Amino acid sequence: MISDFGKRRIGSIAQLMWTLATHKKIDRQRRKFIRKKLARRFPGPFDIEIENIHLRAYPLENYCDRTAVGRNHLPEVPERSLILPLVKPGMVFVDIGANIGTYSLFVAKQCNDHARILSFEPHPRTFGKLSFNVKANGFNAIEAINMGVGPEQTRMRLYSNGGTNIGTASILPEAASDKQFVDIKIVPLADCLKSRLIKRVDLLKIDIEGFEDQALLPLMTPENSALWPKAILIETVLQKHWQRDCVEVLTSLGYTIAGNTSENLLLVHPMTEKLES
């Protein structure tokens, strides 16, 4: 665990402001007003412990950080409940669009650091936060990778607002909230897995703001069938931007929908059920 964690504790007034700015019983417009007029005076970062996980949170910059600080739990509770039965020691987990690492950290914690976790986060500032959080928890299972995933090895622009929710960065300018951008490296997932001698993927989570099809579907070819994930948690909020329907392709390959939330689908391959039984 890195020694610097714990030096940036949150004060009581800052805690109150971010609690109000994220409180579910306060309507969205009022929460936004509180965030912009009051809570922004306390941008952080704050060192917090949530669900036995250490985070250095920047609540003004990222929704995930705001949730952790203001609501005292990691974001995407329904999604984590969906994947929890699949999280087991020794598993291989691929996190595409890792953001500050909440999914990767959650899996590492559940597996007691006995897992192989690849966490892809291309935005340089967000990647720095991810790397810090991994080190703050002392996890060895997580390999943080400062690259995006796509159909070929290249460089692309990653668009974001660079401000209040940098976690919504997208390679697609039409899916981004603003037109600020950084230049990032893109790699095919199959190449990345094979270069690391990974022979299977137990669970893959992908949330990359409308680019999911171009990152995931190149892996789903017959020659890569050994690397097809046994289970996939995919965000569908921006599926209108997909060039190919990921759900349609995956179901044609034998995957079935095992669960859903308002923003994500969990699909499992029949092989998963055999391994779990």
Contacts in CASP RR format, 6 or more apart in sequence:
PFRMAT RR
TARGET T0000
AUTHOR 0000-0000-0000
METHOD contacts of the structure
MODEL  1
MISDFGKRRIGSIAQLMWTLATHKKIDRQRRKFIRKKLARRFPGPFDIEI
ENIHLRAYPLENYCDRTAVGRNHLPEVPERSLILPLVKPGMVFVDIGANI
GTYSLFVAKQCNDHARILSFEPHPRTFGKLSFNVKANGFNAIEAINMGVG
PEQTRMRLYSNGGTNIGTASILPEAASDKQFVDIKIVPLADCLKSRLIKR
VDLLKIDIEGFEDQALLPLMTPENSALWPKAILIETVLQKHWQRDCVEVL
TSLGYTIAGNTSENLLLVHPMTEKLES
1 54 0 8 1.000
1 135 0 8 1.000
1 136 0 8 1.000
1 137 0 8 1.000
1 138 0 8 1.000
2 132 0 8 1.000
2 135 0 8 1.000
2 136 0 8 1.000
2 138 0 8 1.000
5 47 0 8 1.000
5 54 0 8 1.000
5 56 0 8 1.000
5 136 0 8 1.000
6 47 0 8 1.000
7 47 0 8 1.000
8 44 0 8 1.000
8 45 0 8 1.000
8 46 0 8 1.000
8 47 0 8 1.000
8 56 0 8 1.000
9 46 0 8 1.000
9 47 0 8 1.000
10 18 0 8 1.000
10 42 0 8 1.000
10 44 0 8 1.000
10 46 0 8 1.000
10 47 0 8 1.000
10 48 0 8 1.000
10 69 0 8 1.000
13 42 0 8 1.000
14 39 0 8 1.000
14 42 0 8 1.000
14 44 0 8 1.000
14 46 0 8 1.000
15 69 0 8 1.000
15 70 0 8 1.000
17 34 0 8 1.000
17 38 0 8 1.000
17 39 0 8 1.000
17 41 0 8 1.000
17 42 0 8 1.000
18 39 0 8 1.000
18 42 0 8 1.000
18 59 0 8 1.000
18 66 0 8 1.000
18 69 0 8 1.000
18 70 0 8 1.000
19 70 0 8 1.000
19 71 0 8 1.000
20 26 0 8 1.000
20 31 0 8 1.000
20 34 0 8 1.000
20 38 0 8 1.000
20 39 0 8 1.000
21 31 0 8 1.000
21 34 0 8 1.000
21 35 0 8 1.000
21 38 0 8 1.000
21 39 0 8 1.000
21 59 0 8 1.000
21 66 0 8 1.000
21 70 0 8 1.000
22 31 0 8 1.000
22 66 0 8 1.000
22 67 0 8 1.000
22 69 0 8 1.000
22 70 0 8 1.000
22 71 0 8 1.000
23 31 0 8 1.000
23 70 0 8 1.000
23 71 0 8 1.000
24 71 0 8 1.000
26 34 0 8 1.000
35 60 0 8 1.000
35 66 0 8 1.000
35 164 0 8 1.000
39 59 0 8 1.000
39 60 0 8 1.000
40 60 0 8 1.000
42 59 0 8 1.000
42 60 0 8 1.000
43 58 0 8 1.000
43 59 0 8 1.000
43 60 0 8 1.000
43 61 0 8 1.000
44 57 0 8 1.000
44 58 0 8 1.000
44 59 0 8 1.000
44 60 0 8 1.000
45 56 0 8 1.000
45 57 0 8 1.000
45 58 0 8 1.000
46 56 0 8 1.000
46 57 0 8 1.000
46 59 0 8 1.000
46 69 0 8 1.000
47 54 0 8 1.000
47 55 0 8 1.000
47 56 0 8 1.000
47 57 0 8 1.000
47 136 0 8 1.000
48 54 0 8 1.000
48 55 0 8 1.000
48 56 0 8 1.000
48 57 0 8 1.000
48 68 0 8 1.000
48 69 0 8 1.000
49 55 0 8 1.000
50 68 0 8 1.000
50 72 0 8 1.000
50 73 0 8 1.000
50 74 0 8 1.000
51 73 0 8 1.000
51 74 0 8 1.000
51 106 0 8 1.000
51 109 0 8 1.000
52 109 0 8 1.000
53 74 0 8 1.000
53 105 0 8 1.000
53 106 0 8 1.000
53 109 0 8 1.000
53 137 0 8 1.000
54 133 0 8 1.000
54 136 0 8 1.000
54 137 0 8 1.000
55 65 0 8 1.000
55 68 0 8 1.000
55 100 0 8 1.000
55 105 0 8 1.000
55 133 0 8 1.000
55 136 0 8 1.000
56 129 0 8 1.000
56 132 0 8 1.000
56 133 0 8 1.000
56 136 0 8 1.000
57 65 0 8 1.000
57 66 0 8 1.000
57 68 0 8 1.000
57 69 0 8 1.000
57 100 0 8 1.000
58 65 0 8 1.000
58 129 0 8 1.000
59 65 0 8 1.000
59 66 0 8 1.000
59 68 0 8 1.000
59 69 0 8 1.000
59 70 0 8 1.000
60 66 0 8 1.000
60 163 0 8 1.000
60 164 0 8 1.000
61 162 0 8 1.000
61 163 0 8 1.000
61 164 0 8 1.000
61 165 0 8 1.000
61 166 0 8 1.000
62 99 0 8 1.000
62 100 0 8 1.000
62 126 0 8 1.000
62 129 0 8 1.000
62 165 0 8 1.000
62 166 0 8 1.000
62 167 0 8 1.000
63 75 0 8 1.000
63 165 0 8 1.000
63 167 0 8 1.000
63 168 0 8 1.000
64 74 0 8 1.000
64 75 0 8 1.000
64 99 0 8 1.000
64 100 0 8 1.000
64 101 0 8 1.000
64 102 0 8 1.000
64 167 0 8 1.000
65 100 0 8 1.000
67 73 0 8 1.000
67 74 0 8 1.000
67 75 0 8 1.000
68 74 0 8 1.000
68 75 0 8 1.000
68 102 0 8 1.000
74 80 0 8 1.000
74 102 0 8 1.000
74 105 0 8 1.000
74 106 0 8 1.000
75 102 0 8 1.000
76 102 0 8 1.000
76 103 0 8 1.000
76 261 0 8 1.000
76 264 0 8 1.000
78 261 0 8 1.000
78 262 0 8 1.000
79 233 0 8 1.000
79 261 0 8 1.000
79 263 0 8 1.000
79 264 0 8 1.000
79 266 0 8 1.000
80 103 0 8 1.000
80 106 0 8 1.000
82 233 0 8 1.000
82 258 0 8 1.000
82 259 0 8 1.000
82 261 0 8 1.000
82 264 0 8 1.000
82 266 0 8 1.000
83 203 0 8 1.000
83 205 0 8 1.000
83 231 0 8 1.000
83 233 0 8 1.000
83 266 0 8 1.000
84 110 0 8 1.000
85 276 0 8 1.000
86 202 0 8 1.000
86 203 0 8 1.000
86 230 0 8 1.000
86 231 0 8 1.000
86 272 0 8 1.000
86 276 0 8 1.000
87 93 0 8 1.000
87 106 0 8 1.000
87 107 0 8 1.000
87 110 0 8 1.000
87 111 0 8 1.000
87 203 0 8 1.000
88 111 0 8 1.000
88 202 0 8 1.000
89 111 0 8 1.000
89 112 0 8 1.000
89 114 0 8 1.000
89 115 0 8 1.000
90 111 0 8 1.000
90 114 0 8 1.000
90 115 0 8 1.000
90 116 0 8 1.000
91 107 0 8 1.000
91 111 0 8 1.000
91 115 0 8 1.000
91 116 0 8 1.000
91 202 0 8 1.000
91 203 0 8 1.000
92 115 0 8 1.000
92 116 0 8 1.000
92 117 0 8 1.000
92 198 0 8 1.000
92 200 0 8 1.000
92 201 0 8 1.000
92 202 0 8 1.000
92 203 0 8 1.000
93 104 0 8 1.000
93 107 0 8 1.000
93 115 0 8 1.000
93 116 0 8 1.000
93 117 0 8 1.000
93 118 0 8 1.000
93 201 0 8 1.000
93 202 0 8 1.000
93 203 0 8 1.000
93 204 0 8 1.000
93 205 0 8 1.000
94 117 0 8 1.000
94 118 0 8 1.000
94 120 0 8 1.000
94 189 0 8 1.000
94 193 0 8 1.000
94 201 0 8 1.000
94 203 0 8 1.000
94 204 0 8 1.000
94 205 0 8 1.000
94 229 0 8 1.000
95 101 0 8 1.000
95 103 0 8 1.000
95 104 0 8 1.000
95 107 0 8 1.000
95 117 0 8 1.000
95 118 0 8 1.000
95 119 0 8 1.000
95 120 0 8 1.000
95 204 0 8 1.000
95 205 0 8 1.000
96 120 0 8 1.000
96 148 0 8 1.000
96 149 0 8 1.000
96 189 0 8 1.000
96 204 0 8 1.000
96 205 0 8 1.000
96 206 0 8 1.000
96 207 0 8 1.000
96 208 0 8 1.000
96 215 0 8 1.000
96 216 0 8 1.000
97 119 0 8 1.000
97 120 0 8 1.000
97 121 0 8 1.000
97 122 0 8 1.000
97 148 0 8 1.000
97 206 0 8 1.000
97 207 0 8 1.000
97 208 0 8 1.000
98 104 0 8 1.000
98 119 0 8 1.000
98 120 0 8 1.000
98 121 0 8 1.000
98 130 0 8 1.000
98 144 0 8 1.000
99 121 0 8 1.000
99 126 0 8 1.000
99 130 0 8 1.000
99 167 0 8 1.000
99 207 0 8 1.000
100 126 0 8 1.000
100 129 0 8 1.000
100 130 0 8 1.000
100 133 0 8 1.000
101 119 0 8 1.000
101 121 0 8 1.000
101 130 0 8 1.000
101 133 0 8 1.000
101 134 0 8 1.000
103 205 0 8 1.000
104 117 0 8 1.000
104 119 0 8 1.000
104 130 0 8 1.000
104 134 0 8 1.000
104 142 0 8 1.000
105 133 0 8 1.000
105 134 0 8 1.000
105 137 0 8 1.000
105 139 0 8 1.000
105 142 0 8 1.000
107 115 0 8 1.000
107 117 0 8 1.000
107 203 0 8 1.000
108 115 0 8 1.000
108 117 0 8 1.000
108 137 0 8 1.000
108 139 0 8 1.000
108 141 0 8 1.000
108 142 0 8 1.000
109 137 0 8 1.000
111 141 0 8 1.000
113 138 0 8 1.000
113 139 0 8 1.000
113 140 0 8 1.000
113 141 0 8 1.000
114 141 0 8 1.000
115 141 0 8 1.000
116 141 0 8 1.000
116 143 0 8 1.000
116 198 0 8 1.000
117 141 0 8 1.000
117 142 0 8 1.000
117 143 0 8 1.000
118 143 0 8 1.000
118 145 0 8 1.000
118 192 0 8 1.000
118 193 0 8 1.000
118 196 0 8 1.000
118 198 0 8 1.000
119 130 0 8 1.000
119 134 0 8 1.000
119 142 0 8 1.000
119 143 0 8 1.000
119 144 0 8 1.000
119 145 0 8 1.000
120 145 0 8 1.000
120 147 0 8 1.000
120 148 0 8 1.000
120 149 0 8 1.000
121 127 0 8 1.000
121 130 0 8 1.000
121 144 0 8 1.000
121 145 0 8 1.000
121 146 0 8 1.000
121 148 0 8 1.000
122 146 0 8 1.000
122 147 0 8 1.000
122 148 0 8 1.000
122 158 0 8 1.000
122 169 0 8 1.000
122 184 0 8 1.000
122 185 0 8 1.000
122 186 0 8 1.000
123 158 0 8 1.000
123 160 0 8 1.000
123 166 0 8 1.000
123 167 0 8 1.000
123 169 0 8 1.000
123 182 0 8 1.000
123 184 0 8 1.000
124 146 0 8 1.000
124 182 0 8 1.000
124 184 0 8 1.000
125 166 0 8 1.000
126 166 0 8 1.000
126 167 0 8 1.000
126 169 0 8 1.000
127 144 0 8 1.000
127 146 0 8 1.000
130 144 0 8 1.000
131 144 0 8 1.000
134 142 0 8 1.000
134 144 0 8 1.000
143 196 0 8 1.000
145 192 0 8 1.000
146 185 0 8 1.000
147 184 0 8 1.000
147 185 0 8 1.000
147 186 0 8 1.000
147 187 0 8 1.000
147 192 0 8 1.000
148 184 0 8 1.000
148 185 0 8 1.000
148 186 0 8 1.000
148 187 0 8 1.000
148 208 0 8 1.000
148 215 0 8 1.000
149 186 0 8 1.000
149 187 0 8 1.000
149 188 0 8 1.000
149 189 0 8 1.000
149 192 0 8 1.000
149 208 0 8 1.000
149 215 0 8 1.000
149 216 0 8 1.000
150 186 0 8 1.000
150 187 0 8 1.000
150 188 0 8 1.000
150 189 0 8 1.000
150 211 0 8 1.000
150 214 0 8 1.000
150 215 0 8 1.000
150 218 0 8 1.000
151 188 0 8 1.000
151 214 0 8 1.000
151 215 0 8 1.000
151 218 0 8 1.000
152 186 0 8 1.000
152 188 0 8 1.000
153 185 0 8 1.000
153 186 0 8 1.000
153 187 0 8 1.000
153 188 0 8 1.000
153 191 0 8 1.000
154 186 0 8 1.000
155 183 0 8 1.000
155 184 0 8 1.000
155 185 0 8 1.000
155 186 0 8 1.000
156 171 0 8 1.000
156 183 0 8 1.000
156 184 0 8 1.000
156 186 0 8 1.000
157 171 0 8 1.000
157 173 0 8 1.000
157 181 0 8 1.000
157 182 0 8 1.000
157 183 0 8 1.000
157 184 0 8 1.000
158 169 0 8 1.000
158 170 0 8 1.000
158 171 0 8 1.000
158 181 0 8 1.000
158 182 0 8 1.000
158 183 0 8 1.000
158 184 0 8 1.000
159 169 0 8 1.000
159 170 0 8 1.000
159 171 0 8 1.000
159 172 0 8 1.000
159 173 0 8 1.000
159 176 0 8 1.000
159 178 0 8 1.000
159 179 0 8 1.000
159 180 0 8 1.000
159 181 0 8 1.000
160 166 0 8 1.000
160 167 0 8 1.000
160 168 0 8 1.000
160 169 0 8 1.000
160 170 0 8 1.000
160 176 0 8 1.000
160 177 0 8 1.000
160 178 0 8 1.000
160 180 0 8 1.000
160 181 0 8 1.000
160 182 0 8 1.000
161 168 0 8 1.000
161 176 0 8 1.000
161 177 0 8 1.000
161 178 0 8 1.000
161 180 0 8 1.000
162 169 0 8 1.000
162 178 0 8 1.000
162 180 0 8 1.000
165 177 0 8 1.000
168 176 0 8 1.000
168 177 0 8 1.000
168 209 0 8 1.000
169 176 0 8 1.000
169 209 0 8 1.000
170 176 0 8 1.000
170 208 0 8 1.000
170 209 0 8 1.000
170 210 0 8 1.000
170 211 0 8 1.000
170 238 0 8 1.000
171 186 0 8 1.000
171 208 0 8 1.000
171 209 0 8 1.000
171 211 0 8 1.000
171 214 0 8 1.000
172 209 0 8 1.000
172 210 0 8 1.000
172 211 0 8 1.000
172 241 0 8 1.000
173 179 0 8 1.000
173 181 0 8 1.000
174 241 0 8 1.000
175 209 0 8 1.000
175 210 0 8 1.000
175 211 0 8 1.000
175 238 0 8 1.000
175 241 0 8 1.000
176 209 0 8 1.000
188 218 0 8 1.000
188 219 0 8 1.000
189 215 0 8 1.000
189 216 0 8 1.000
189 218 0 8 1.000
189 219 0 8 1.000
190 218 0 8 1.000
190 219 0 8 1.000
190 224 0 8 1.000
190 227 0 8 1.000
193 201 0 8 1.000
193 227 0 8 1.000
194 227 0 8 1.000
198 227 0 8 1.000
199 226 0 8 1.000
199 227 0 8 1.000
200 226 0 8 1.000
200 227 0 8 1.000
200 230 0 8 1.000
201 227 0 8 1.000
201 228 0 8 1.000
201 229 0 8 1.000
201 230 0 8 1.000
202 229 0 8 1.000
202 230 0 8 1.000
202 231 0 8 1.000
203 229 0 8 1.000
203 230 0 8 1.000
203 231 0 8 1.000
203 232 0 8 1.000
203 233 0 8 1.000
204 216 0 8 1.000
204 229 0 8 1.000
204 231 0 8 1.000
204 232 0 8 1.000
204 233 0 8 1.000
205 232 0 8 1.000
205 233 0 8 1.000
205 234 0 8 1.000
206 212 0 8 1.000
206 215 0 8 1.000
206 216 0 8 1.000
206 232 0 8 1.000
206 233 0 8 1.000
206 234 0 8 1.000
206 235 0 8 1.000
207 234 0 8 1.000
207 235 0 8 1.000
207 264 0 8 1.000
208 215 0 8 1.000
208 235 0 8 1.000
209 235 0 8 1.000
209 238 0 8 1.000
210 235 0 8 1.000
210 238 0 8 1.000
210 239 0 8 1.000
210 241 0 8 1.000
210 242 0 8 1.000
211 241 0 8 1.000
212 234 0 8 1.000
212 235 0 8 1.000
212 239 0 8 1.000
212 242 0 8 1.000
212 246 0 8 1.000
213 242 0 8 1.000
213 243 0 8 1.000
213 244 0 8 1.000
213 245 0 8 1.000
213 246 0 8 1.000
213 249 0 8 1.000
214 243 0 8 1.000
216 232 0 8 1.000
216 234 0 8 1.000
216 246 0 8 1.000
217 244 0 8 1.000
217 246 0 8 1.000
217 249 0 8 1.000
219 227 0 8 1.000
219 228 0 8 1.000
220 228 0 8 1.000
220 249 0 8 1.000
220 250 0 8 1.000
220 253 0 8 1.000
228 253 0 8 1.000
228 269 0 8 1.000
229 269 0 8 1.000
230 268 0 8 1.000
230 269 0 8 1.000
230 271 0 8 1.000
230 272 0 8 1.000
230 275 0 8 1.000
231 258 0 8 1.000
231 266 0 8 1.000
231 267 0 8 1.000
231 268 0 8 1.000
231 269 0 8 1.000
231 272 0 8 1.000
232 250 0 8 1.000
232 255 0 8 1.000
232 266 0 8 1.000
232 267 0 8 1.000
232 268 0 8 1.000
233 264 0 8 1.000
233 265 0 8 1.000
233 266 0 8 1.000
234 246 0 8 1.000
234 247 0 8 1.000
234 264 0 8 1.000
234 265 0 8 1.000
234 267 0 8 1.000
235 263 0 8 1.000
235 264 0 8 1.000
236 247 0 8 1.000
236 263 0 8 1.000
236 264 0 8 1.000
236 265 0 8 1.000
237 263 0 8 1.000
239 245 0 8 1.000
239 246 0 8 1.000
239 247 0 8 1.000
247 257 0 8 1.000
247 265 0 8 1.000
247 267 0 8 1.000
250 267 0 8 1.000
251 257 0 8 1.000
251 267 0 8 1.000
253 269 0 8 1.000
254 269 0 8 1.000
254 270 0 8 1.000
255 267 0 8 1.000
255 268 0 8 1.000
255 269 0 8 1.000
256 267 0 8 1.000
256 268 0 8 1.000
256 270 0 8 1.000
257 265 0 8 1.000
257 266 0 8 1.000
257 267 0 8 1.000
258 266 0 8 1.000
258 267 0 8 1.000
258 268 0 8 1.000
259 265 0 8 1.000
259 266 0 8 1.000
260 266 0 8 1.000
END
